[in-house]
Amino acid sequence: MSARYPVARPRRLRRTPALRRMVAGTRLHAADLILPAFVKEGISEPQPVASMPGVVQHTRDSLRKAAHEAAEAGVGGLILFGIPAVKDARGSAADDPDGILQVALRDLTAEVGDALVVMADTCLDEFTDNGHCGILTPSGDVDNDATLERYAAIAVAQAAAGSQMVAPSGMMDGQVGAIRSALDGAGFENIPILAYTAKYASAFFGPFRDAAECAPQFGDRSTHQQDPAGPLGEALREVRLDLAEGADAVMVKPAMAYLDIISRFRDEVDVPVAAYQVSGEYAMIEAAAANGWVDRERMIMESLVAIKRAGADLILTYWAAEVARRL
């Protein structure tokens, strides 16, 4: 650096809104955003989620409306979570062709599939009566390899229902490879996989479990989701394994507390990096804003810019449609 104050004055480029906009190094686009949405079987009206103000469990009709609004705003994608009326130990509704998730996927791909990417969460926790992400052993542990068989069947069912991308979120070893093999074997070799690669056993997930009705009935998910205090090398190992198994894009979840992981993924890989701004991040800002403690719109935008600046190409956020309309 050759010039010093008073010759060098960095504030010159911050002086007006137009100057700041022109030199901005981080830009959000509506197409970067993915809207998570919940659809519940057996309800006649959308059901508000108390811990996530502004978020609802949709009916099929209200989901169609929300999807159209997101598409009109320019949102890049929508990821769907299904809540069945009946749950059992193997999550039978998860791959039922007539189950709520598959029915809703057919609805959305028929109506908005040309305007945004319709994708599905590929897991079992919303469908099992115990709230766990997989098949349990008699002792109550999640059976990794038995669960892979279920994930493979679910991914194929989702693709057959029209899902344009599948997103395995259970953090089972080998899940991407099992799903890739199943999709290819069923003739869905062109369906991409967005892998939940670094998903942490996080307290930030709490409100989501209200929305998806998937809180574990016992124990927790620490045996398969990553330890928040775990070594960086573990996340990097996971991303290399997922890519070797055929992942087309990778995800970090949550976002706010793991910006460093997002940044390292962006440096390490040559596929799109997604980050999930999760329910706890959403709920904290909404609660603080409701109390008048923060400027809601500024905080939403700042949080998303930070995730983008860390290296995320795609951001899953419950504010996707709202923010897209402002961009």
TACOR-V482668 format. One record per residue. PSI is psi in degrees with one decimal (none if undefined). Layout:
{{PSI} {PSI}}
//
This chain:
{{120.3} {-43.6} {147.3} {166.9} {136.9} {-1.3} {-45.8} {119.7} {88.9} {-24.4} {-17.3} {-38.5} {2.6} {4.6} {-34.5} {157.9} {-37.9} {-41.0} {-45.7} {-40.4} {-40.4} {-37.7} {7.5} {132.4} {-13.4} {122.8} {128.4} {142.1} {147.2} {-36.9} {-12.5} {-15.7} {140.6} {128.9} {117.3} {138.4} {147.6} {133.3} {130.4} {136.1} {140.7} {13.0} {150.9} {-15.9} {150.7} {139.8} {115.3} {144.7} {111.9} {-36.8} {-1.5} {77.4} {129.8} {-11.5} {141.5} {160.5} {118.8} {152.6} {171.7} {-39.9} {-44.7} {-29.6} {-43.3} {-44.7} {-45.8} {-38.0} {-41.7} {-42.4} {-41.1} {-43.4} {-43.8} {-30.5} {-13.1} {10.4} {143.2} {-34.7} {169.4} {129.6} {129.2} {136.8} {129.2} {143.2} {104.6} {162.8} {-31.3} {131.2} {152.8} {-178.0} {-26.9} {2.1} {48.7} {-32.4} {-16.3} {-32.8} {15.4} {122.5} {-26.6} {10.6} {161.6} {-36.9} {-45.2} {-39.0} {-44.9} {-35.9} {-41.6} {-41.0} {-50.6} {-42.4} {-31.4} {-33.7} {-37.1} {8.3} {-17.5} {-12.6} {-28.1} {166.7} {117.7} {122.0} {168.0} {142.6} {131.7} {89.9} {-177.2} {-12.7} {-30.4} {-13.9} {-16.6} {147.6} {-13.0} {-6.9} {5.3} {163.5} {3.5} {-173.7} {134.7} {146.1} {168.1} {-26.7} {-3.4} {5.8} {154.5} {122.6} {106.0} {-53.4} {-34.7} {-34.2} {-35.4} {-38.5} {-39.5} {-42.9} {-40.5} {-45.2} {-38.7} {-45.2} {-42.0} {-41.5} {-40.0} {-42.9} {-41.0} {-28.7} {-4.9} {-0.5} {130.9} {-5.7} {145.2} {150.1} {87.5} {124.9} {3.6} {-12.2} {35.9} {143.3} {130.1} {7.4} {-37.5} {-44.8} {-41.8} {-41.1} {-41.0} {-44.0} {-42.4} {-43.0} {-45.4} {-41.2} {-24.1} {7.6} {14.9} {43.6} {-16.3} {0.3} {119.5} {159.8} {122.3} {105.9} {129.2} {94.7} {-47.4} {87.1} {120.0} {149.8} {82.2} {144.1} {-14.6} {-7.4} {-5.7} {-56.1} {-31.2} {-37.0} {-23.9} {-44.9} {-42.0} {-2.7} {52.7} {25.3} {134.4} {137.5} {-16.4} {157.1} {-160.2} {-164.4} {24.1} {-17.6} {-14.4} {-35.3} {154.5} {148.8} {126.1} {-27.0} {7.5} {163.4} {149.5} {-36.8} {-28.0} {-43.4} {-40.8} {-35.9} {-42.6} {-42.3} {-36.5} {-39.3} {-45.2} {-41.5} {-40.0} {-28.8} {-7.1} {15.8} {138.9} {-21.3} {157.1} {155.7} {147.9} {133.4} {126.9} {-177.6} {-56.7} {-45.3} {-1.7} {35.0} {-31.7} {-36.4} {-40.8} {-45.9} {-43.4} {-38.6} {-43.8} {-36.0} {-27.8} {-30.1} {161.2} {27.8} {165.7} {140.9} {125.2} {155.2} {140.3} {111.2} {99.8} {177.7} {-39.2} {-36.8} {-44.3} {-50.1} {-37.6} {-45.3} {-43.6} {-40.8} {-44.1} {-39.2} {-39.6} {-28.6} {-1.0} {18.9} {-22.1} {160.5} {106.9} {-53.1} {-41.7} {-40.1} {-39.3} {-50.6} {-40.8} {-40.4} {-40.4} {-40.1} {-39.3} {-41.8} {-42.2} {-45.0} {-32.3} {-20.9} {3.0} {129.5} {-34.4} {143.0} {120.4} {120.9} {141.4} {-11.8} {11.8} {-52.2} {-42.7} {-47.9} {-40.0} {-37.7} {-24.7} {-20.0} {none}}
//
